[in-house]
């Protein structure tokens, strides 16, 4: 009960929850793009499972703080750079994100749609495999993004209960925001390509971070917000041109 009446605990909770939401923006974009490849009937379930996994992975890392902090110890040396367990996770996640974002950009821009359709048990099996493959890919990136957010949380707050409450609250907000963001991205292919370009930049930052080169994510967010603002004006201009004269 003392925790509920402590203004410092509430301030720490609000600050950490806000930070977790900001750090989760790239997670939501990645999830929305992957889920958009699924049939419409599976998308809500995939969003809930993906974000639920994100919450469980972050809470699990918080509950194993001693192990998380050992990930900063050097393990191997590559080209004169000491790589820790955290660095290797960031490197693997960054490479995966670069591959996945580049592949999705190719599918969006260059690949031609196929109209082949399976029937019966084959269609069900293919749909189930695609669904769980999507969940696994979301889970891989969730772990990478969770690692940085957990280390940030440890540096800001020293109460585990406040950290867990902030994570749960931030995931709740992300669950509420994921569907409208995903629907908006699906309706506007140009926004989807911009979002994938954003994920490419995030993957590059993760690889750079793995080698000790720190670039503030704020630079990426500002550039992305500017690009989105310009594209929003373009979308508005196109809709006005296509609207019938009154």
RARA-V241930 format. One record per pair of residues at least 6 apart in sequence whose ideal C-beta (glycine too) atoms are under 8 Angstrom apart, sorted by the first residue. I is the first residue (numbers start at 1). J is the second residue. If there is no record, write none. Layout:
I_J ; I_J
This chain:
3_9 ; 3_159 ; 3_161 ; 3_162 ; 9_159 ; 9_162 ; 12_156 ; 12_157 ; 12_159 ; 12_162 ; 12_166 ; 13_162 ; 13_165 ; 13_166 ; 13_169 ; 15_156 ; 16_153 ; 16_156 ; 16_157 ; 16_162 ; 16_163 ; 16_166 ; 17_165 ; 17_166 ; 17_169 ; 17_170 ; 17_173 ; 19_149 ; 19_152 ; 19_153 ; 19_156 ; 20_149 ; 20_153 ; 20_166 ; 20_167 ; 20_169 ; 20_170 ; 21_170 ; 21_173 ; 21_174 ; 22_221 ; 23_145 ; 23_148 ; 23_149 ; 23_152 ; 23_217 ; 24_54 ; 24_145 ; 24_149 ; 24_170 ; 24_171 ; 24_174 ; 25_221 ; 26_145 ; 26_198 ; 26_199 ; 26_202 ; 27_54 ; 27_141 ; 27_142 ; 27_145 ; 27_174 ; 28_174 ; 28_177 ; 28_178 ; 28_181 ; 29_181 ; 29_185 ; 29_195 ; 29_198 ; 29_199 ; 30_97 ; 30_100 ; 30_138 ; 30_141 ; 30_199 ; 31_47 ; 31_50 ; 31_51 ; 31_138 ; 31_178 ; 31_182 ; 32_178 ; 32_181 ; 32_182 ; 32_185 ; 32_186 ; 32_195 ; 33_104 ; 33_185 ; 33_192 ; 33_195 ; 33_196 ; 33_199 ; 34_46 ; 34_50 ; 34_134 ; 34_137 ; 34_138 ; 35_43 ; 35_46 ; 35_47 ; 35_50 ; 35_134 ; 35_178 ; 35_182 ; 36_43 ; 36_182 ; 36_185 ; 36_186 ; 36_192 ; 37_130 ; 37_134 ; 38_46 ; 38_130 ; 38_131 ; 38_134 ; 39_127 ; 42_127 ; 42_131 ; 43_182 ; 44_179 ; 45_131 ; 46_131 ; 46_134 ; 46_135 ; 46_138 ; 47_175 ; 47_178 ; 47_179 ; 47_182 ; 48_175 ; 49_135 ; 49_138 ; 50_134 ; 50_135 ; 50_138 ; 50_139 ; 50_142 ; 51_171 ; 51_174 ; 51_175 ; 51_178 ; 52_171 ; 53_135 ; 53_138 ; 53_139 ; 53_142 ; 54_138 ; 54_142 ; 54_145 ; 54_146 ; 54_171 ; 54_174 ; 55_167 ; 55_168 ; 55_171 ; 57_139 ; 57_142 ; 57_143 ; 57_146 ; 58_146 ; 58_149 ; 58_150 ; 58_167 ; 58_171 ; 59_164 ; 59_167 ; 59_168 ; 61_68 ; 61_146 ; 61_147 ; 61_150 ; 62_150 ; 62_153 ; 62_160 ; 62_163 ; 62_164 ; 62_167 ; 63_160 ; 65_154 ; 65_160 ; 68_147 ; 68_150 ; 68_151 ; 68_154 ; 69_154 ; 70_85 ; 71_84 ; 71_85 ; 71_86 ; 71_89 ; 71_147 ; 72_84 ; 72_85 ; 72_86 ; 73_84 ; 73_85 ; 74_82 ; 74_83 ; 74_84 ; 75_83 ; 75_84 ; 75_85 ; 75_88 ; 76_82 ; 76_83 ; 76_88 ; 77_83 ; 78_211 ; 81_211 ; 81_212 ; 82_212 ; 83_91 ; 83_210 ; 83_211 ; 86_147 ; 86_151 ; 87_209 ; 87_210 ; 87_211 ; 87_212 ; 88_210 ; 89_143 ; 89_144 ; 89_147 ; 90_144 ; 90_147 ; 90_148 ; 90_206 ; 90_207 ; 90_209 ; 90_210 ; 91_206 ; 91_207 ; 91_210 ; 91_211 ; 92_144 ; 93_140 ; 93_141 ; 93_143 ; 93_144 ; 93_145 ; 93_203 ; 93_206 ; 94_144 ; 94_202 ; 94_203 ; 94_204 ; 94_205 ; 94_206 ; 94_207 ; 94_208 ; 94_209 ; 94_210 ; 95_203 ; 95_207 ; 96_140 ; 96_141 ; 96_144 ; 96_203 ; 97_141 ; 97_144 ; 97_199 ; 97_200 ; 97_202 ; 97_203 ; 97_206 ; 98_200 ; 98_203 ; 98_204 ; 98_207 ; 100_137 ; 100_199 ; 101_196 ; 101_197 ; 101_199 ; 101_200 ; 101_203 ; 102_200 ; 104_196 ; 105_193 ; 105_196 ; 105_197 ; 105_200 ; 108_189 ; 108_192 ; 108_193 ; 108_196 ; 109_193 ; 117_123 ; 118_126 ; 144_206 ; 153_163 ; 153_166 ; 153_167 ; 154_163 ; 157_163 ; 157_166 ; 184_191 ; 185_191 ; 185_192 ; 185_195 ; 186_192 ; 188_231 ; 188_235 ; 190_231 ; 190_234 ; 190_235 ; 191_228 ; 191_231 ; 191_235 ; 194_224 ; 194_227 ; 194_228 ; 194_231 ; 197_227 ; 198_220 ; 198_224 ; 201_220 ; 201_223 ; 201_224 ; 202_217 ; 202_220 ; 205_215 ; 205_217 ; 205_220 ; 208_214 ; 208_215 ; 209_215
